[in-house]
C-alpha cells in the first residue's frame, strides 16, 4: 500500500512482471489494475483459478473478443490441441483491435505462450513499440527473464522482478534501463528472502523492494 501511494503509472506505459509460478505476479497485477478502465486480461490456461478472483473484481469473462465490456477476461478456452487456432484467432483479433482503438490496457499473463506458441510475437512487439503513442498499455507476465522479448524490457517503464540467481536471467535484466547497473540489480535481488517480495525498477532509475505485507 505504501508503494502504490507514491507510484505513478500513466496510460500508454508498459509494465513487465517476471517471477516463478506462485510468486504473486497475478496478485500484483490485480492490484495494479484495480482502478483501471478498459482492461482486457488474456487467459490461456485450460483451467485457471485466477478467473474467479477477477470476476469478483468486476471482470466479465468472454470466449470471443468483443470491445463491449470495459473490464473483461478474454478466455477462448481450448478443449483439444486442434482448438489452438481458435484461441490464436481470438487473441490476434483483440491485439489488432486494441491497437486500432487505442486506450486499452492489455494484460498478457503468459507472455511466452502468446508470443511463441500462438505465434503472435510481431503483434505483441508492435503494441510494445507503438503503444505509448496510442495510449495502449501492455502488462506482461513471464516466469523467466530470458523468456521475455527484449521489447518488453526496452519499452517498459516499470519492471517488477522476483528473485533469480540464473546468470542468463540476470544478464537479460540489464537490457531494461541504462540508469540502473546490472550488478546493483543482482545485489538487490540476492538480498530478497521473502518469495512473495519483489524488486521494482523504474525507467527513471528508481529501485525499490516491495513486500506482500498488508
C-alpha positions, 0 to 999 in steps of 0.5 A: 500500500505504501508503494502504490501511494507514491507510484505513478503509472500513466496510460500508454506505459508498459509494465513487465512482471517476471517471477516463478509460478506462485510468486504473486505476479497475478496478485500484483497485477490485480492490484495494479489494475484495480482502478483501471478502465478498459482492461482486457486480461488474456487467459490461456490456461485450460483451467485457471483459478485466477478467473474467479478472483477477477470476476469478483473484481468486476471482470466479465469473462468472454470466449470471443473478443468483443470491445463491449465490456470495459473490464473483461477476461478474454478466455477462448478456452481450448478443449483439444490441441486442434482448438489452438487456432481458435484461441490464436484467432481470438487473441490476434483479433483483440491485439489488432483491435486494441491497437486500432482503438487505442486506450486499452490496457492489455494484460498478457499473463503468459507472455511466452505462450502468446508470443511463441506458441500462438505465434503472435510475437510481431503483434505483441512487439508492435503494441510494445513499440507503438503503444505509448503513442496510442495510449495502449498499455501492455502488462506482461507476465513471464516466469523467466527473464530470458523468456521475455522479448527484449521489447518488453524490457526496452519499452517498459517503464516499470519492471517488477522482478522476483528473485533469480540467481540464473546468470542468463536471467540476470544478464537479460535484466540489464537490457531494461534501463541504462540508469540502473547497473546490472550488478546493483540489480543482482545485489538487490535481488540476492538480498530478497528472502521473502518469495512473495517480495519483489524488486521494482525498477523504474525507467527513471532509475528508481529501485525499490523492494516491495513486500506482500505485507498488508 
